[in-house]
Amino acid sequence: MRRFIEIMWMAIAAVSLVELVIGYKQEGFTGEHFQVFAMVFVASAFMFFFRKRQRKKMEDRKNNPE
């Protein structure tokens, strides 16, 4: 389940990146469409790497109990 959530965050980042490019082509850097999807992209990319690191730590604890 945790891996599925990571994949979902990655998918959200990919879709927002596509929308980011579309927003840039239409309105440039100052367009609201570009700015919103830039924030969504940054947040989803952060969440992907955060959740991945968190999952790996949990797996390490499970596999190596001290």
C-alpha positions as CSV (number, residue, x, y, z in Angstrom):
1,M,0.0,0.0,0.0
2,R,2.8,2.4,0.8
3,R,4.4,1.8,-2.6
4,F,1.1,2.5,-4.3
5,I,0.9,5.9,-2.5
6,E,4.4,6.7,-3.7
7,I,3.3,5.9,-7.3
8,M,0.3,8.1,-6.9
9,W,2.4,11.0,-5.8
10,M,4.7,10.4,-8.7
11,A,1.7,10.4,-11.1
12,I,0.4,13.6,-9.6
13,A,3.9,15.2,-10.2
14,A,4.0,13.9,-13.8
15,V,0.5,15.3,-14.6
16,S,1.3,18.6,-12.9
17,L,4.5,18.8,-14.9
18,V,2.6,18.4,-18.2
19,E,0.1,21.1,-17.0
20,L,3.1,23.3,-16.0
21,V,4.5,23.2,-19.5
22,I,1.0,23.9,-21.0
23,G,0.6,26.8,-18.7
24,Y,4.0,28.2,-19.6
25,K,3.3,28.0,-23.3
26,Q,-0.1,29.7,-22.9
27,E,0.7,32.5,-20.4
28,G,4.4,32.4,-19.5
29,F,5.8,32.4,-16.0
30,T,3.3,35.0,-14.7
31,G,0.2,33.0,-15.5
32,E,-1.9,31.7,-12.7
33,H,-2.2,28.3,-14.4
34,F,1.7,28.0,-14.4
35,Q,2.0,29.1,-10.8
36,V,-0.6,26.8,-9.4
37,F,0.8,23.7,-11.1
38,A,4.4,24.7,-10.2
39,M,3.3,24.6,-6.5
40,V,1.5,21.3,-7.1
41,F,4.6,19.8,-8.8
42,V,7.0,20.9,-6.0
43,A,4.6,19.6,-3.3
44,S,4.0,16.3,-5.0
45,A,7.7,15.7,-5.8
46,F,8.5,16.5,-2.2
47,M,5.9,14.1,-0.9
48,F,7.1,11.3,-3.3
49,F,10.7,11.5,-1.9
50,F,9.5,12.0,1.7
51,R,7.2,9.0,1.6
52,K,9.8,6.9,-0.2
53,R,12.4,7.6,2.5
54,Q,9.9,7.0,5.2
55,R,8.9,3.6,3.7
56,K,12.5,2.5,3.4
57,K,13.2,3.4,7.0
58,M,10.1,1.4,8.1
59,E,11.3,-1.6,6.0
60,D,14.7,-1.4,7.5
61,R,13.3,-1.4,11.0
62,K,11.1,-4.3,10.2
63,N,13.9,-6.4,8.7
64,N,16.5,-5.5,11.3
65,P,14.9,-5.4,14.7
66,E,17.4,-4.5,17.4
